[in-house]
Amino acid sequence: MTVDGKAGRKGQRDATRSFFDDLAARGNEPLLQNDSGTLRFDLVEGRRVEHWYVSIDRGTITVSHEKEAADSVLRTDRSVFDRIASGRMNAMAAVLRGELVPEGDLSLLVLFQRLFPGPPRSRARGRTRAPERSRR
């Protein structure tokens, strides 16, 4: 089951839904045990805006689709958030580029960023560079 109680598409879950579903399933996050606050992610896709509301209460996390007021509101294109949620883009780098627009308490984003996955391992890792040919 997912955050909204619906089963995902057969075998096909997007990075954003996977991220929030996994976050909701954790229930408690030790990295945030001393922190409390609310974040709302407004993800724009064409004319549609998808809302994800995250409440943190001393590490206890709840996730919903509420469009409530939040301590920190983060607005971005859905495709940008898919890259953040899959580890292919850093949230703070997206803020600096203007691709993720924060309002309110930016310190919550800094704390929350620890929950995003790191970059995927390089597929080229382990490959060695071809030896250079000597010139005569």
C-alpha positions in Angstrom: 0.0 0.0 0.0 1.0 3.6 -0.5 0.7 6.8 1.5 -2.8 7.5 0.0 -3.9 3.9 0.5 -3.7 2.9 -3.1 -1.7 0.2 -4.6 1.0 1.4 -7.1 0.9 0.7 -10.8 1.8 -2.8 -11.6 5.5 -3.1 -11.1 6.0 0.5 -11.9 6.6 3.0 -9.1 8.0 6.4 -9.8 10.9 7.8 -7.7 8.7 10.4 -5.9 6.0 8.0 -4.8 8.6 5.4 -3.8 10.5 8.0 -1.7 7.4 9.2 0.2 6.0 5.7 0.6 9.3 4.5 2.0 9.5 7.5 4.3 5.9 6.9 5.6 6.7 3.2 6.2 9.7 4.1 8.4 7.5 5.8 10.9 10.5 6.9 13.0 13.7 8.3 11.7 16.6 8.4 14.2 18.4 11.1 12.2 15.6 13.5 13.1 15.0 12.4 16.7 15.7 15.9 18.1 13.8 17.8 15.4 10.2 18.8 14.7 8.5 20.7 12.0 6.3 20.4 8.8 7.3 20.5 5.2 5.0 20.6 2.2 6.3 19.7 -1.3 4.4 21.3 -4.1 5.3 19.3 -7.3 4.2 20.9 -10.5 3.3 18.9 -13.6 1.7 21.0 -16.3 -1.3 22.6 -14.7 -1.5 20.0 -11.9 0.1 20.5 -8.5 0.7 17.4 -6.4 1.1 18.1 -2.6 3.1 15.9 -0.2 2.9 17.0 3.4 5.5 15.7 5.8 5.2 16.1 9.6 8.2 15.5 11.8 7.7 15.2 15.6 11.0 14.3 17.3 11.8 11.8 14.6 8.3 10.4 14.1 7.3 11.0 10.5 3.9 11.1 8.9 3.3 11.7 5.2 0.0 12.7 3.5 -1.3 14.6 0.5 -2.7 17.5 2.6 -2.5 21.1 1.4 -1.9 22.5 4.9 0.2 25.4 5.9 3.7 24.2 6.7 6.9 25.5 8.3 8.7 25.0 5.0 7.1 24.9 1.6 9.2 23.6 -1.3 8.0 24.1 -4.9 9.5 22.4 -8.0 8.7 20.6 -11.2 7.7 16.9 -10.6 10.6 15.8 -12.9 13.1 17.7 -10.7 11.8 16.1 -7.6 12.0 12.7 -9.2 15.7 13.3 -9.7 16.1 14.4 -6.1 14.1 11.4 -4.8 16.2 9.0 -6.8 19.6 10.5 -5.7 20.4 11.9 -9.2 20.1 15.5 -8.0 21.1 17.2 -4.7 18.3 19.3 -3.2 20.5 22.1 -2.0 22.1 22.3 -5.5 18.6 22.5 -7.0 17.8 25.4 -4.6 21.0 27.2 -5.7 20.1 26.8 -9.4 16.5 28.0 -8.7 15.0 24.6 -9.6 13.6 24.0 -6.1 12.1 27.1 -4.6 11.9 27.1 -0.7 9.6 29.3 1.4 9.7 29.5 5.2 12.2 27.6 7.4 15.1 26.6 5.2 16.8 24.8 8.1 14.1 22.1 7.8 15.2 21.4 4.2 18.8 21.1 5.4 17.7 18.6 8.0 15.4 16.7 5.6 18.1 16.5 2.9 19.7 13.8 5.0 16.8 11.5 4.1 17.2 11.8 0.3 19.2 9.0 -1.2 22.8 9.6 -2.2 23.9 9.5 -5.9 23.7 6.1 -7.6 27.0 4.3 -7.8 28.9 5.0 -10.9 28.5 2.3 -13.4 32.0 2.9 -14.7 33.4 2.2 -11.2 36.0 -0.5 -11.4 36.8 0.1 -15.0 40.3 1.1 -15.7 41.4 3.6 -18.2 43.0 2.2 -21.3 46.8 2.4 -21.2 48.2 5.3 -23.2 50.2 4.4 -26.2 53.7 5.8 -26.2 54.6 8.2 -29.0 57.8 7.7 -30.8 
